[in-house]
Amino acid sequence: MKVHFRFSIFDFRFPLPRQGSWIRLLLLTLFVMLGFTSSALAATFTASLDRSTISVNESATLLLKFEAGLPADVPAAPNVPGLSIASIGQSSQFNFINGQSSSVLSYNFLVRAAQPGDYTIPALSAMVDGKTLTSQPLKLRVVKSGEPTPESEIIGKNAFLKLVAAKNEVYLGEVLPLEIRLYARQGNLRQPPQLSQDGFTVGKMIQQPVTKTPINNQYYSLLIYKTFVIPAKTGRLLLGPATMLLAVPHPNARVSVFGEIIDWMDATLTAEALTIEVSPLPTNNVPADFNGAVGSYSLNLALSTNAVTVGDPITLTVQIGGNGPIESLTLSSLDKWRDFKVYPPITKVETTDQFGLGGIKTFEQAVIPENADTKELPPVTFSFFDPEQKSYRTVTHPATPIVVRPGTATPAQPAIVATPTLNANEPRPATDIVHIKSRLGTLAQIRAPLIEQTWFVALQGLPLLAWLSVLLWRKREEELANNPRLRRQRQVAEISRCGLAELRRLAAANQAEEFFATTFRLLQEQLGERLDLPASAITEAVVEERLRPCGAPEETLTALGEIFQRCNQARYAPQRSSQELVSLAPNVESVLRQLQRLNLSNPNDE
């Protein structure tokens, strides 16, 4: 009895373990289960590059292919001076065609070069089914970054990157909306775009839905990443370039029977840098209460009460709303009020957009009138620079009438009670000497007086201690009210304490994006307090421009620079492990402690 097997063409792929014994066992199991014998084919070993020419920092894929045989060991990456070659996995392919079978085992390596030049990957040898097979040597040419290659010309027709800014002239501290646009006919994203931002603070990057757009009679998929930048220094600055790693079809890509592209290669797309002219804020007509706010804002105020007694608090709820870096706004006009005790505010931020640039910041501030002659609350003002109108503006809430009653009431006059007149017929009280008691009677035991009791004497000191405590607390509050710098120092210390606890929680939860965003905000707050600058104006450039001229220790500068670099890389790098975040948290805490101990002054004050 003869049994005939007919098979159509099947092509399927799946990853295999790295151990050669597992691969052989899997192949043998498949052959036995399907009940056929493979045709006797000679084993082959070939090496190939998907690209013969690449640019510096681009990559090519080295493919080691074994057909009709299995290697005894997993091939190691070849060692070529000047080239970085790393394994990126392996795959297996089985083909069954009318009873004939074949197998292909492939090992993939990523090849990069940091310097241009001509490189040679030597012939490689592998033991396959007891025989030594040797591949042919390969040539790879590496050109300078930006120099066209045959592959880059093909890629440029199928995918390109563009950097678009709302305008190219801004003021220091002004928010500049930015878009990174990817146009592609085919491709798979490897990682989000990266932006070179020396001299700028970069905001959150948000990916938009993919749309279609026609260009030169060809439809492209358009993927837009929206973000914003805030310039931290003046002059003509370069924003960019922007880069993105994209997998695109190889120029000679094969297609499977299901219509899927088999051969892909990584391509680094680059968008040209933009020239941004950053102008300083005008020095004329600067309001007295201006503290660096840039944008467009409005002001509202509400009182908890308008009638109090001297020494009782009035809670002011001041809301500043608009568009700009809302979270970094401060309110300083109340610090100059006379005849009032002003306490530090409690703040709350509510944003209305996904970038955190629009919304309302609320200041709840307690003020205490100090005398009964006060008839009104002074006006509340907030000044900012409006880049649209190119001038300073001040929004004001007018003075508010209040009633302040004296703190102590007038003492009541004592009532005089007349002595009643005695009736002549009533007997007068006896005034004679009373006889001495002849019998003592029952004697009562008399306790020691309270003045001799230790607990009673100690109790008399409590009012004095309470009075001293209140006096010290009042002196401390007055010191904070009259010293904005000290008040900010203590606020930043509290922010750092809470932020470090939050860092440890985020590290344990492996929330990398929130971890590095919190780290960057803590560094901005601490450096802003030390240098007396707005927190939003702090970037890694302060290390060289501010800290080093002030004589900060080199160890602190090095550690601070490394953390800034980690924060910048975290916006685009793949997800980090929880262990890495947990190990980084103590470094952040150490740097913050070193910054708190530094005695710095703003060089611009000289």
Protein Blocks (a to p, Z undefined) as FASTA:
>chain_A
ZZddddddddddddddfblklmmmmmmmmmmmnopacdddddddddddfbfbdcehiacd
dddddehiacfbdcdddddehiacddebdcdddddeehiacdddddddddddfbgcdddd
ddddddeehiacdddddddddddehiacfklmmmmmmoccddddfbfcdcehiacddddd
dddfbdcdfbdcdddfehiacddddddddddddeehiacdddddddddddfbecjddedj
dddddddddfklccdfkopafbdcdddddddddddddddddfehpafklghiacdddddd
ddfbfcdcehiacddddddededjfklpccfklmmpghiacdddddddddfbfnopaccd
ddddddddfbfkbcbdcddddddddfklopacdddddddddddddfbdcddddddddddd
ddfklccddfbdcdddfbgbjaddddddfklpmklmmmmmmmmmmmmmmmmmmmmmmmmm
mmmklmmmmmmmmmmmmmmmmmmmmmmnopaklmmmmmmmmmmmmmmmmnopafklpcfk
lmmmmmmmnopafklmmmmmmmmmmmmmmmmmccddfklmmmmmmmmmmmmmmmmmpccd
dfklZZ
